[in-house]
Amino acid sequence: QAIVDAYADVAVHLGARFHGGVIATLLGIPSVGLASDPKVSSLCDEFGLPCLDITSIEAPALSLAIEKAKSQKISPEKLAVLRRLSNENFRWFDANAPKSHQVPAISSGSGGAA
């Protein structure tokens, strides 16, 4: 719940980390990838999210990417796959991590960026 609460007031997610993008996408928060890692680029490609090279971001491109993210709709089918894979990862983590590090699976979200 702490993870979901941390994103509660986020209007648009700008992120260079894979898991931040996954969480924002699952919660229906518009997201822009700031690619410094191929995993971020791949996530953006898979879900049609805007993605900028973190080493050369300029204000006009960022503004356009944010507007694109706000208008994106991600298919329920793709979100279902992402949710299933995320929950599988959480279950693996729960089975293998020390008890002090275990976290709950994400099971809710608005179903798409608005």
Secondary structure, 3 states (H helix, E strand, C coil): CHHHHHCCCCCCEEECCHHHHHHHHHCCCCEEEEECCHHHHHHHHHHCCCEEEHHHCCHHHHHHHHHHHHHCCCCHHHHHHHHHHHHHHHHHHHHHCCHHHCCCCCCCCCCCCC
